[in-house]
Amino acid sequence: MHHPRALISWICMAALLPGCGGTPADVVSNREASAKACEEAEQAFKKGDFQTAKSKFEAAFEIGNLQLDLYAEALVKHAVCMAGVGEVEQAARKLDELEQQPIPEDLILSARSFVLEKQGKKRDAKLAWSRARKINRMVPKFDFK
């Protein structure tokens, strides 16, 4: 049985996390708002509008409650956006962090290929892309030329 103080502490901490706490209606509302921000980010991302996409992904993260599959892909695309707006070193570090998460390796390698290209490391970018394609021939290429 849980100690009452521990349970109260856990409940209080959960209430402070984005998307946690509140009524079930609040959770649904947050999930819808974060999904909408993510959808807007996707639209900007597809156009190569990295600044808008980056801001919208960040808004979705702030709201919280993104579905897990959307969240994983959004994290990777956010790193691509970081590189797209010139935050190349930060994007590379973000991908290093994401490699430790349960995110598909092919998606991370595809994003890394984009970041390496931005760093001027063309050979490494081609190798990363080749590794991504060996894992999944259908992996999206982050190429906005």
ZAMIKE-110547 format. One record per residue (C-alpha): residue number from 1; x, y, z. Coordinates in steps of 0.25 Angstrom, whole numbers, plus 5000, padded with zeros to 4 digits. Layout:
@gunu=NUM px=X py=Y pz=Z
...
//
This chain:
@gunu=1 px=5000 py=5000 pz=5000
@gunu=2 px=5005 py=5014 pz=4997
@gunu=3 px=5008 py=5024 pz=5008
@gunu=4 px=4998 py=5035 pz=5007
@gunu=5 px=5009 py=5046 pz=5007
@gunu=6 px=5016 py=5039 pz=4995
@gunu=7 px=5003 py=5038 pz=4988
@gunu=8 px=4999 py=5053 pz=4991
@gunu=9 px=5013 py=5057 pz=4986
@gunu=10 px=5012 py=5049 pz=4973
@gunu=11 px=4998 py=5056 pz=4970
@gunu=12 px=5004 py=5070 pz=4973
@gunu=13 px=5016 py=5067 pz=4964
@gunu=14 px=5007 py=5062 pz=4953
@gunu=15 px=4998 py=5074 pz=4953
@gunu=16 px=5010 py=5083 pz=4950
@gunu=17 px=5014 py=5075 pz=4938
@gunu=18 px=5009 py=5080 pz=4924
@gunu=19 px=4997 py=5073 pz=4920
@gunu=20 px=4996 py=5066 pz=4934
@gunu=21 px=4985 py=5068 pz=4944
@gunu=22 px=4972 py=5074 pz=4942
@gunu=23 px=4959 py=5068 pz=4938
@gunu=24 px=4958 py=5058 pz=4927
@gunu=25 px=4952 py=5069 pz=4918
@gunu=26 px=4965 py=5077 pz=4921
@gunu=27 px=4973 py=5065 pz=4916
@gunu=28 px=4965 py=5063 pz=4904
@gunu=29 px=4966 py=5078 pz=4901
@gunu=30 px=4981 py=5079 pz=4903
@gunu=31 px=4982 py=5067 pz=4894
@gunu=32 px=4974 py=5073 pz=4883
@gunu=33 px=4982 py=5087 pz=4884
@gunu=34 px=4995 py=5080 pz=4884
@gunu=35 px=4991 py=5071 pz=4872
@gunu=36 px=4986 py=5084 pz=4865
@gunu=37 px=5000 py=5091 pz=4867
@gunu=38 px=5007 py=5079 pz=4862
@gunu=39 px=4998 py=5078 pz=4850
@gunu=40 px=5002 py=5093 pz=4847
@gunu=41 px=5016 py=5090 pz=4849
@gunu=42 px=5015 py=5079 pz=4839
@gunu=43 px=5009 py=5088 pz=4829
@gunu=44 px=5020 py=5098 pz=4831
@gunu=45 px=5031 py=5087 pz=4831
@gunu=46 px=5026 py=5081 pz=4818
@gunu=47 px=5028 py=5095 pz=4812
@gunu=48 px=5042 py=5097 pz=4818
@gunu=49 px=5038 py=5108 pz=4827
@gunu=50 px=5047 py=5104 pz=4838
@gunu=51 px=5044 py=5116 pz=4847
@gunu=52 px=5029 py=5114 pz=4847
@gunu=53 px=5030 py=5099 pz=4849
@gunu=54 px=5040 py=5100 pz=4860
@gunu=55 px=5031 py=5110 pz=4868
@gunu=56 px=5019 py=5101 pz=4865
@gunu=57 px=5026 py=5088 pz=4870
@gunu=58 px=5031 py=5096 pz=4882
@gunu=59 px=5016 py=5100 pz=4885
@gunu=60 px=5012 py=5086 pz=4884
@gunu=61 px=5022 py=5081 pz=4893
@gunu=62 px=5019 py=5092 pz=4903
@gunu=63 px=5004 py=5088 pz=4903
@gunu=64 px=5007 py=5074 pz=4905
@gunu=65 px=4999 py=5061 pz=4903
@gunu=66 px=5003 py=5058 pz=4889
@gunu=67 px=5001 py=5044 pz=4885
@gunu=68 px=5014 py=5036 pz=4886
@gunu=69 px=5016 py=5033 pz=4871
@gunu=70 px=5013 py=5048 pz=4868
@gunu=71 px=5023 py=5052 pz=4879
@gunu=72 px=5034 py=5044 pz=4874
@gunu=73 px=5033 py=5048 pz=4860
@gunu=74 px=5031 py=5063 pz=4865
@gunu=75 px=5044 py=5062 pz=4873
@gunu=76 px=5052 py=5058 pz=4861
@gunu=77 px=5046 py=5068 pz=4852
@gunu=78 px=5048 py=5079 pz=4862
@gunu=79 px=5063 py=5075 pz=4862
@gunu=80 px=5063 py=5077 pz=4846
@gunu=81 px=5056 py=5090 pz=4848
@gunu=82 px=5067 py=5095 pz=4858
@gunu=83 px=5077 py=5091 pz=4847
@gunu=84 px=5069 py=5098 pz=4837
@gunu=85 px=5069 py=5111 pz=4844
@gunu=86 px=5084 py=5111 pz=4847
@gunu=87 px=5084 py=5104 pz=4860
@gunu=88 px=5093 py=5093 pz=4854
@gunu=89 px=5101 py=5089 pz=4866
@gunu=90 px=5089 py=5089 pz=4876
@gunu=91 px=5081 py=5080 pz=4865
@gunu=92 px=5093 py=5070 pz=4865
@gunu=93 px=5093 py=5070 pz=4881
@gunu=94 px=5078 py=5068 pz=4881
@gunu=95 px=5079 py=5056 pz=4871
@gunu=96 px=5090 py=5050 pz=4880
@gunu=97 px=5080 py=5051 pz=4892
@gunu=98 px=5069 py=5045 pz=4883
@gunu=99 px=5077 py=5033 pz=4880
@gunu=100 px=5075 py=5029 pz=4894
@gunu=101 px=5060 py=5029 pz=4893
@gunu=102 px=5051 py=5019 pz=4887
@gunu=103 px=5050 py=5026 pz=4874
@gunu=104 px=5052 py=5019 pz=4861
@gunu=105 px=5067 py=5019 pz=4857
@gunu=106 px=5064 py=5021 pz=4842
@gunu=107 px=5057 py=5034 pz=4845
@gunu=108 px=5068 py=5039 pz=4854
@gunu=109 px=5078 py=5035 pz=4843
@gunu=110 px=5071 py=5042 pz=4832
@gunu=111 px=5070 py=5055 pz=4841
@gunu=112 px=5085 py=5053 pz=4844
@gunu=113 px=5088 py=5053 pz=4829
@gunu=114 px=5081 py=5066 pz=4828
@gunu=115 px=5089 py=5072 pz=4839
@gunu=116 px=5102 py=5067 pz=4834
@gunu=117 px=5099 py=5073 pz=4821
@gunu=118 px=5097 py=5086 pz=4828
@gunu=119 px=5110 py=5085 pz=4835
@gunu=120 px=5117 py=5083 pz=4821
@gunu=121 px=5120 py=5068 pz=4824
@gunu=122 px=5115 py=5063 pz=4811
@gunu=123 px=5121 py=5049 pz=4812
@gunu=124 px=5116 py=5046 pz=4826
@gunu=125 px=5102 py=5051 pz=4822
@gunu=126 px=5102 py=5041 pz=4810
@gunu=127 px=5107 py=5030 pz=4820
@gunu=128 px=5096 py=5034 pz=4830
@gunu=129 px=5085 py=5034 pz=4819
@gunu=130 px=5090 py=5020 pz=4814
@gunu=131 px=5089 py=5014 pz=4828
@gunu=132 px=5075 py=5020 pz=4829
@gunu=133 px=5071 py=5013 pz=4816
@gunu=134 px=5077 py=5000 pz=4820
@gunu=135 px=5068 py=5000 pz=4832
@gunu=136 px=5056 py=5005 pz=4824
@gunu=137 px=5055 py=5007 pz=4810
@gunu=138 px=5043 py=5016 pz=4812
@gunu=139 px=5049 py=5025 pz=4822
@gunu=140 px=5046 py=5040 pz=4818
@gunu=141 px=5058 py=5048 pz=4813
@gunu=142 px=5059 py=5062 pz=4819
@gunu=143 px=5063 py=5069 pz=4807
@gunu=144 px=5057 py=5083 pz=4804
@gunu=145 px=5065 py=5087 pz=4792
//
